[in-house]
Amino acid sequence: MLQMPARTVRHALTLDGISHSYGTGLAVDDVTLEVRDGELMALVGPSGCGKSTLLRIIAGFVHQTAGRVIIGNAAIDSVPAERREVGIVFQNYALFPHMTVANNVAYGLAVRRMSREARRQQTLDILDTVQMKAFAARYPRELSGGQQQRVALARALVLKPKLLLLDEPFAALDKNLRLDMQIEIKRLQRQFGLTAIMVTHDQSEAMSISDRIAVMNRGGIEQLDAPVAIYDRPATLFVNSFVGSCSLLEGRLEARTETGYRVRLVQGATVLARSLQDLANGDAVVVSARPEQLALFEQDGEDRFAVDVVLSLPMAGNVIHDVVAAGGTTIKVEARRAGAALQEPGSRLYCGLAPGALPNVFPKA
């Protein structure tokens, strides 16, 4: 198998005040961050938030309006894309249809004028690493989507890049194959010790394989943190709503307690919630509850409010209840299937926090 050489130079990526405009529109707004050496960072955010533009700037396909791109200790803004030592895996794989798997992988080595024998050996080694050696003589049209992605990865890795960029790498794959390839990419990234950045619209992908996630919004970074922190302790209501599912319950803050804030919901129930921000008694707030933080009960209580069941659906090992509260607020409640019955549409139940749950609360905009 192909072995990466021992590295004496750190390959951290630093973005220093990156901004970019398309005409009068600001696509990236003063982004500063560091991707640590050997780290896989995910960029997530809604369409138009600037994540793809940022990836193109790093690759050298777009030259930023302001700021610097630094790999290790060297700024690479004046270095053309083909000389940046950056490997890229595109959403559509971008394989040459008229070339065999081996020739696709070897193409970059040929451009570097490597000898034929060295080129052949390195190509076979990397194909062995991605478990595609047996397919070296095939053409892209003769491969499945997952196999094409492995070839695209091999083509990027054989050049021993300082940085690996992944642009929606799983978008063209079905769900089962997508999980397999997430594991494979993470395995290869760790094996080669690569610094990598992945752009994805799928938050679950970012949560599963990244070391840190940068949540982008309107050209800037809303929060940069570990996946668990992004999900459990979002800094803003936007991050909380974008990463994972949640139900938004309006209310008013009544008091601060040792464990968080006591909030009186507009539905009449009183719940405890937590916040990364300082809130004051009487503030209008929004409690953002994940589906797994909620539960359905047959009996009413001061910490519960009435809901009507719209639909109950089995999903993997869970049951998802879609319910509606007074005033038309829709709420999703998730329960483990073991012990959780499907509810009849129209049933009147009571919704409250699951035992031990402490949802996040934010100021109402």
GIGIHU-V95062 format. One record per residue. N is the residue number from 1. RES is the residue in one small letter. PSI is psi in radians with two decimals (none if undefined). OMEGA is omega in whole degrees, 0 to 359 (NA if undefined). D_FIRST is the distance of its C-alpha to the first C-alpha in Angstrom with 1 decimal. Layout:
n:res:psi:omega:d_first
N:RES:PSI:OMEGA:D_FIRST
N:RES:PSI:OMEGA:D_FIRST
This chain:
n:res:psi:omega:d_first
1:m:2.66:179:0.0
2:l:2.31:179:3.8
3:q:2.30:175:6.3
4:m:2.48:180:9.8
5:p:2.66:175:12.6
6:a:2.33:186:15.2
7:r:2.31:175:17.9
8:t:-0.26:179:21.5
9:v:2.30:179:22.9
10:r:2.44:183:23.3
11:h:0.68:172:22.5
12:a:2.62:177:25.2
13:l:2.27:177:27.0
14:t:2.23:171:30.8
15:l:2.07:188:33.1
16:d:1.68:176:36.6
17:g:0.76:183:39.5
18:i:2.21:173:37.9
19:s:2.61:176:40.5
20:h:2.41:180:40.7
21:s:2.48:169:43.5
22:y:1.76:186:43.9
23:g:-2.14:179:47.5
24:t:-0.06:182:49.5
25:g:2.28:180:46.9
26:l:1.94:183:44.8
27:a:-0.67:178:41.3
28:v:2.28:189:39.7
29:d:1.64:171:42.1
30:d:0.97:181:41.4
31:v:2.16:175:38.0
32:t:2.15:177:36.8
33:l:2.85:175:33.8
34:e:2.22:172:30.8
35:v:2.03:187:27.3
36:r:2.70:177:25.9
37:d:2.22:179:22.8
38:g:0.17:183:19.9
39:e:2.56:170:22.3
40:l:1.99:179:22.3
41:m:2.41:176:25.8
42:a:2.41:171:27.5
43:l:2.09:179:30.5
44:v:2.79:180:32.9
45:g:2.92:181:36.5
46:p:2.85:177:38.8
47:s:2.37:179:38.8
48:g:0.12:183:40.0
49:c:-0.21:177:39.2
50:g:-0.02:186:37.2
51:k:-0.72:179:33.6
52:s:-0.66:176:32.4
53:t:-0.73:179:34.4
54:l:-0.72:178:32.8
55:l:-0.72:180:29.3
56:r:-0.60:177:30.5
57:i:-0.77:179:32.1
58:i:-0.72:181:28.9
59:a:-0.40:182:27.1
60:g:0.12:179:30.0
61:f:-0.42:178:31.3
62:v:2.34:177:34.5
63:h:2.14:186:36.3
64:q:2.71:177:37.9
65:t:-0.63:181:41.6
66:a:2.75:175:41.4
67:g:3.10:183:39.0
68:r:2.56:171:35.8
69:v:2.16:187:32.1
70:i:2.22:172:30.4
71:i:2.16:187:26.8
72:g:-2.06:178:26.7
73:n:0.14:187:30.1
74:a:2.23:173:30.4
75:a:2.38:184:32.2
76:i:0.32:184:30.6
77:d:-0.56:180:33.5
78:s:0.00:181:34.3
79:v:2.21:179:30.8
80:p:2.78:186:30.3
81:a:-0.72:185:27.7
82:e:-0.18:181:25.5
83:r:0.19:183:25.3
84:r:-0.12:182:24.8
85:e:0.80:179:21.0
86:v:2.16:175:21.1
87:g:2.44:185:18.7
88:i:2.32:172:20.8
89:v:2.01:184:20.4
90:f:2.86:179:23.9
91:q:-0.69:182:25.8
92:n:0.19:176:26.1
93:y:-0.60:175:22.5
94:a:0.73:176:24.3
95:l:2.59:177:22.3
96:f:2.03:186:24.0
97:p:-0.44:183:25.7
98:h:-0.01:181:26.3
99:m:2.59:173:22.7
100:t:2.95:176:20.0
101:v:-0.83:182:16.9
102:a:-0.74:182:15.0
103:n:-0.58:175:18.0
104:n:-0.81:182:18.1
105:v:-0.65:185:14.7
106:a:-0.16:188:15.4
107:y:-0.84:181:18.9
108:g:-0.60:178:18.5
109:l:-0.63:178:16.8
110:a:-0.69:178:19.8
111:v:-0.58:178:22.2
112:r:0.06:177:21.0
113:r:0.64:174:21.8
114:m:2.58:181:18.6
115:s:2.67:184:18.9
116:r:-0.75:183:18.2
117:e:-0.75:179:15.9
118:a:-0.67:179:13.8
119:r:-0.78:180:14.0
120:r:-0.77:184:12.9
121:q:-0.77:180:9.8
122:q:-0.63:177:8.7
123:t:-0.83:179:9.9
124:l:-0.65:180:8.2
125:d:-0.81:183:4.6
126:i:-0.58:175:6.2
127:l:-0.61:175:8.3
128:d:-0.70:181:6.0
129:t:-0.68:181:5.4
130:v:0.23:176:9.2
131:q:0.72:179:10.0
132:m:0.25:182:11.7
133:k:-0.65:182:10.5
134:a:-0.21:183:13.8
135:f:0.27:187:15.7
136:a:-0.57:184:14.8
137:a:-0.04:181:18.4
138:r:2.89:177:20.2
139:y:2.73:182:22.2
140:p:-0.64:181:22.3
141:r:-0.29:181:25.6
142:e:0.14:183:24.1
143:l:2.69:172:21.8
144:s:3.00:179:22.9
145:g:-0.75:179:23.1
146:g:-0.66:178:20.1
147:q:-0.70:177:18.0
148:q:-0.67:179:19.3
149:q:-0.67:177:18.5
150:r:-0.68:178:14.8
151:v:-0.75:178:15.0
152:a:-0.69:176:17.0
153:l:-0.78:180:14.5
154:a:-0.72:180:11.7
155:r:-0.63:178:14.4
156:a:-0.73:186:15.3
157:l:-0.50:184:12.0
158:v:-0.39:179:11.0
159:l:0.02:178:14.2
160:k:1.07:185:13.3
161:p:2.71:172:16.6
162:k:-0.47:186:18.9
163:l:2.41:177:20.1
164:l:2.21:178:19.0
165:l:2.28:182:22.1
166:l:1.98:184:22.3
167:d:1.74:183:25.6
168:e:0.97:190:26.7
169:p:-0.30:184:23.2
170:f:0.06:190:24.5
171:a:-0.56:185:28.0
172:a:0.08:185:27.5
173:l:2.64:175:26.1
174:d:2.96:191:28.4
175:k:-0.81:183:28.8
176:n:-0.77:180:26.7
177:l:-0.55:180:23.7
178:r:-0.75:179:24.2
179:l:-0.74:179:23.7
180:d:-0.75:183:20.4
181:m:-0.49:173:19.0
182:q:-0.81:179:20.5
183:i:-0.71:182:18.6
184:e:-0.76:180:15.3
185:i:-0.74:178:16.0
186:k:-0.70:179:17.1
187:r:-0.82:182:14.0
188:l:-0.68:179:11.8
189:q:-0.71:178:14.6
190:r:-0.71:180:14.7
191:q:-0.72:182:11.1
192:f:-0.08:180:11.3
193:g:0.61:187:15.0
194:l:2.52:166:16.3
195:t:2.18:188:20.0
196:a:2.60:175:20.8
197:i:2.28:180:24.0
198:m:2.26:172:24.7
199:v:2.24:180:28.0
200:t:2.63:172:29.2
201:h:-0.18:185:32.5
202:d:1.86:183:31.5
203:q:-0.58:180:32.4
204:s:-0.62:176:30.8
205:e:-0.80:180:27.4
206:a:-0.72:181:28.0
207:m:-0.60:189:29.3
208:s:-0.60:188:26.4
209:i:-0.18:183:23.3
210:s:2.67:173:24.8
211:d:-0.66:174:25.6
212:r:2.75:179:28.8
213:i:2.32:171:30.7
214:a:1.99:178:33.0
215:v:2.05:183:35.8
216:m:2.60:178:37.4
217:n:2.19:178:40.9
218:r:0.74:174:43.0
219:g:-0.13:181:40.7
220:g:3.05:179:40.3
221:i:2.05:181:38.4
222:e:-0.67:178:40.5
223:q:2.44:176:38.3
224:l:2.04:185:35.0
225:d:3.06:174:34.0
226:a:2.64:182:31.7
227:p:-0.78:182:31.6
228:v:-0.70:179:33.9
229:a:-0.68:178:36.4
230:i:-0.71:183:36.4
231:y:-0.77:186:37.3
232:d:-0.58:184:39.7
233:r:1.06:179:41.2
234:p:2.47:183:41.3
235:a:-0.46:183:43.2
236:t:2.85:177:45.1
237:l:-0.58:178:46.4
238:f:-0.84:180:44.3
239:v:-0.77:180:41.0
240:n:-0.72:183:42.4
241:s:-0.53:184:43.3
242:f:-0.69:183:40.2
243:v:1.81:181:37.6
244:g:2.96:180:38.4
245:s:2.61:177:41.6
246:c:2.77:173:44.9
247:s:2.32:183:48.7
248:l:2.08:184:50.9
249:l:2.05:182:54.2
250:e:2.65:179:56.8
251:g:-2.89:179:59.1
252:r:2.38:184:60.8
253:l:2.23:182:59.9
254:e:-0.68:184:62.5
255:a:2.78:174:61.4
256:r:2.37:180:58.7
257:t:-3.13:179:57.8
258:e:-0.50:184:55.8
259:t:-0.15:180:52.8
260:g:-2.42:182:53.1
261:y:2.47:174:55.7
262:r:2.20:186:58.1
263:v:2.30:173:58.4
264:r:1.96:181:61.1
265:l:2.72:178:59.6
266:v:-0.38:177:61.8
267:q:-0.12:175:61.7
268:g:-0.32:181:63.6
269:a:2.73:175:61.1
270:t:2.23:182:60.1
271:v:2.79:173:56.5
272:l:2.44:180:54.5
273:a:2.94:180:51.7
274:r:2.83:181:49.8
275:s:2.55:173:49.2
276:l:-0.12:181:47.4
277:q:2.74:175:50.6
278:d:2.20:179:54.1
279:l:2.73:183:56.4
280:a:2.62:178:60.2
281:n:2.36:180:62.6
282:g:-0.19:180:63.8
283:d:2.43:170:60.7
284:a:2.23:187:59.8
285:v:2.97:175:56.2
286:v:2.12:174:53.6
287:v:2.18:182:51.9
288:s:1.85:185:48.4
289:a:2.20:174:47.6
290:r:2.67:179:44.3
291:p:-0.64:181:44.9
292:e:-0.20:178:43.7
293:q:-0.08:182:46.2
294:l:2.77:178:49.1
295:a:2.75:177:50.9
296:l:2.46:182:53.8
297:f:2.72:177:56.9
298:e:-0.39:182:60.0
299:q:2.59:178:62.3
300:d:2.91:177:63.1
301:g:2.93:183:63.0
302:e:-0.36:179:63.3
303:d:0.33:181:59.5
304:r:2.78:177:59.2
305:f:2.70:185:60.4
306:a:2.43:175:61.2
307:v:2.72:174:58.8
308:d:2.34:182:59.0
309:v:2.23:174:56.1
310:v:-0.81:184:55.0
311:l:2.56:172:52.1
312:s:2.28:183:49.9
313:l:2.33:171:46.5
314:p:2.35:180:44.0
315:m:1.92:185:40.5
316:a:-2.16:180:37.6
317:g:0.21:184:38.9
318:n:2.99:170:41.5
319:v:2.26:178:44.8
320:i:2.12:177:45.5
321:h:2.19:174:49.2
322:d:1.99:185:50.5
323:v:2.86:180:53.8
324:v:2.36:179:56.4
325:a:3.02:177:58.7
326:a:2.43:182:62.1
327:g:-0.08:176:62.1
328:g:0.14:179:59.3
329:t:2.11:179:56.3
330:t:2.47:186:53.4
331:i:2.45:176:51.2
332:k:2.28:181:48.1
333:v:2.25:181:47.9
334:e:2.34:178:44.9
335:a:2.60:174:45.3
336:r:2.44:184:43.3
337:r:-0.63:179:44.2
338:a:1.96:179:45.3
339:g:-0.03:180:48.9
340:a:1.99:182:48.9
341:a:2.62:171:51.2
342:l:2.42:182:51.2
343:q:2.52:179:54.3
344:e:2.34:175:56.9
345:p:2.37:181:57.2
346:g:-0.14:180:60.3
347:s:2.47:177:60.2
348:r:2.09:178:61.5
349:l:-3.04:180:59.3
350:y:2.35:184:58.8
351:c:2.42:176:55.7
352:g:-3.10:179:54.7
353:l:2.50:174:51.9
354:a:2.69:180:49.8
355:p:2.24:178:50.3
356:g:-0.10:182:48.6
357:a:2.45:177:47.6
358:l:1.54:183:48.3
359:p:2.97:180:47.6
360:n:2.57:178:47.6
361:v:2.44:184:50.7
362:f:2.70:174:51.1
363:p:2.46:177:54.2
364:k:2.28:182:55.5
365:a:none:NA:55.1
